[in-house]
Amino acid sequence: MTTDRMTPQKWAYQLTHILNAYASDRERFPVNVKAVAKDFSHHKYPDDPITKIKGSSLPGFDGGLFKAPKGRKGWGIIYNNSMRSTGRINYTLAHEFGHYLLHRLDYPDGIECSEQDMVRWDSAYGKVEHEANIFAANLLMPLDDYRKQISPKTVIDLDMIEHCADRYAASLIAATLRWIEYTERRAILVISRDGFILWARSSKAAFRTGIYFRTSNCPPIPIPKGSLASGLITTENQRHGIELQPGIWFDEGCKEIVVFSGHYNFTISVLQFENSAMKNFHKE
């Protein structure tokens, strides 16, 4: 059971309508999650609001939603103060705000969230964390505005994604996942560490043509030799990508862009394929 039986999307849309109505174009982005969470919760639930948002020591966690101490009303959102990325902090706050709206009645003692909870948007990973991520993405990065920044048909490079991450004060991986959600291109986001794929997310067009990796309950998949993710990277090809021959990632060629994330200690690869090729090839 969730508060008011609202979906993550409906909560985000409601807040988006409010922000669109009252914020000027210049002030609209990025969303000030601290102010929105406090103001909206006091208005919507005056007897059970968010009363405190701050950074603190949270070893092993990016953030958490905590019930106020006994004798006090309301909730607190705490983020790990060792994080230095503004986008990562802002996304964590939005994620925890989602937990407050959607899950606080089911988790009266609160919820603590790890780095994986922040970046895994698939419901197979965990329904509660999936819902908080969907809320955060919709609140910070409304699709109507994101599509104005990057057309659904555009072949992207790192500069484009970094522009969106900066515009929405979101983490680079969150901005990339948001693009994967709506792009009409065949593309796949691959997350790897120590030479193996941790998980992957395909666009709808890519998945329909067999461009995907199965990572749940499967043996580890090694990063292919000859890919940028295997370490063949320079400053230039990192930003604009490189065209790879068929047989490296999949049975058809692709453009690969790679970012090494010091914040999460993993490699982010974006593979983009020609939309004209509709062959049903895949690796599992």
N, C-alpha and C positions, 0 to 999 in steps of 0.2 A: 504494500500500500504506500502511495506517495502523497505528499501534501497536496490537498485540493485536486488530486488525480490529474495534475497537469503534466504534460510531457516536457522534456528539456527544450524542445523547439518552441513550444507555446510560451514557456516562461521567457525565453530569449526574445521572441517576437514581441511580447508585451512590453518588455523593457526597451526594445529597439524603437517601438512606436513612441514611447515617452521621450526617449533621447532625440529622436528625429524632430519631435514637436518643439522641444525646449532648447536644444543646443544649436548654435549657429553652425554654418558649414565649416568655419575655421576651427571651432571648438569641438566638433563632433567626434573626431578621432585624434589620439587613441581614447578609448573609454577609461574614465577614472573609476576603476572598480571599487576602490576604497570608499569613495563618496557615494556611488550608486548603491552599493551593498548596504551601507549604513542608512542612507535616506530611505531607500525602498523598504527595507525590513522594518524600520520604525513606523513607516506609514501603513504597511500591509499587516504587520504582526506587532502592534505596539506592546503587547504583553510578553513577547518572545523575540526581541530584535537582536541584530548583531550589534554588540556594544564595543567591541575592541578588535582592531586589526593591527598586527605588529609582527616584526621579525624577532626570532628567538632561536636558541639552539635546539635543533631537531635532528640529531644524528640518525642517518639512514632514511630520512623522510624529506620530501620537498615542502610539504605543508600539511595542515590539519584543521579540522573543525572541532572546537572544544566547547563543552557546556560550561557556563559560568560556575564559579565555586558556589557551594551550598550557601543559601541565604541571599544570593544575587540572581537576578533574572537575565536571560539572554544567552548569547553565544559569542565566542571569539574565533577569529580566523588568524592562524599563526603560520608564517612562512619561514623557511630555513634561512637564517640571516647570513649563512656562508655563501649563498647564491649572489653572484655579482651582475648577472644579466637582467636588465630591466624587463625585457620581454618574458623571460622565464618567471620572474617574480609576478608580473602582471597576469600571466596565464595561470599561475598557481592560485592567485587570489580569485580569479574567475571560476576556476575548477571548484574551489572550496565553497564559493558562493552558490554554485550549483548544488553541492551537497546540502547546504543549508535549506534551499528551497525544495529540494526533491526528497531528501533522505533523513532529515533530522528526527522525524517522528519514529522512524524505523531503527535509528541508531542514537538513542537518547544520551549515550555517553560520548558521542562524537566519533570521528573517523580520522585516521592518519593515512597519508598517501605518499607512496614512494615515487621515485623518478619514473618507473615503468607505468605507474598509474596515470601519469601525466601525458604519456606519449602513445599509449596503446588505445586506439579508438575503436577496436573491434569488440563486439559484444561477447565473443567467445572468451576474451581475456577476463572479463568480469563485468556483469551488467551494471552494477552501481557506478564503477569507475567510467565505463563507457558513457553512461548518461551524463555524468558530470563533465566529461570532455566534450560531448555534443553541445551541451549548454554553453560552455566556455567559448567554443568555436563560433557558435551562432551569435553570442553576445558581442564578442570582440571583433569578429570579421564577418559582418552580414554579407551574404552572397551578392546582393544587388550592387553593393559598393565594390566588392572584390572583383566582380566581372568587369567593372569599369577600369580597374587597374591592369588586369590581364584578361584578354579575351579568351573564351573557352577554346578557340581554335589555334591559339598562339603556341609556338615552340618556345619554351622558356629558357632563360639562363639564370645564373645565380644573382645577378644584379636585380632582376625583376622580383625574385622571391625576397631578397633582402629589403627592397623597397616596401613590400607589403608587410614584412615583419616589423619594420620601423614605423610604418603608418599606423599599425594596429597595436604596437607595443606588445607583440606576441613573440614567442620563441620561433626560431627559424624552422624547426621541425613542425610546429603547429601551423605555420603559414604554408609550408609545403603540403601537409596533409589536407589542408583546406582546399588548396588548388587541385589536388588529386581527386577530391570529392566531386568537383563540377566540370573539370576539363573534358572536352570532347575528343581529345587526343588519346592515343594509346600510350599510356605511361605507367610506370611502376616505381614506387618508393621502396628501397631496400635498406634495411638497417642491419649493420654488421659490427662485429667486434672480434678481435684476435683471429681474423681470417675466416670467420663463419657467419652465416646469416642468422640474425636473431629473429627477425620477423619482416614481413613485406606487406605492402598495400598497393593494390592495382586500381587504376581507373576503371570505370564501367566498360569503356570501349576495349581496354586491354584485356580485362577478365573474359569478355565475350569471345576473344580470339585466342584464348589459351595462354596469355601472358600473365603468369602468376607463379608463386612458390607456395607449397604447402609446408608450414613450419610447426603447426600444432601437433604434438604427439608423434613427431617424425624425427629420424636421425638428423644430426646437424648437417647443413649443406655448406660446403666450402665455397669461398669466394673464387670465381674463376681466374686463372692466370691470364694476363693480358688485359684485364679490366683496370680502370683507374682505382677502384676500391682496393685492388691488390697492392697498391703503392706506387703505381706509375703515374705520378701527378706532378704538375708544375703549377706555378702561380697563374699562368695564362689558361691552361686547360681546366683548371679548377673553376674559374669564373665563367667560361664560355662553353666548356664541355669539349668532347672529342667524339668523332664518328668511329664506331667500332665495327669490325667485320662480323658477318654471320658466324655463329658457332662459339662465340665467347660467352655471352650471357644466354642467348636463345638461338634458335636456328635461323634467325634473321638479324640483320645488322641493326644498330641502334645508336643514338647519341647518349653519352653518359656524362653527367655532372656529379661531382663529389664534394662533400664538405666533411671535414674532420671536426667533430663536435667535442671540444674540451669539456664543456659543461656536463655532457652525458657520457663521455668516454666511449663514443661509438662513431662509426662512419655512416654518413647519410649519402646514399646514391640515388639519383633520379635517372631512370632510363626512359628515353622517348623513342617511339617507333613510328615509321611511316604509316599514315592512316589508310593508304591505298592497299597495303598488304593485309589480307583478311584470312591468312592461313591459320589453321588451328593447331599450332605447335605449342608445347609446353614442357617444362621440366618439373619434376616432383622430387 
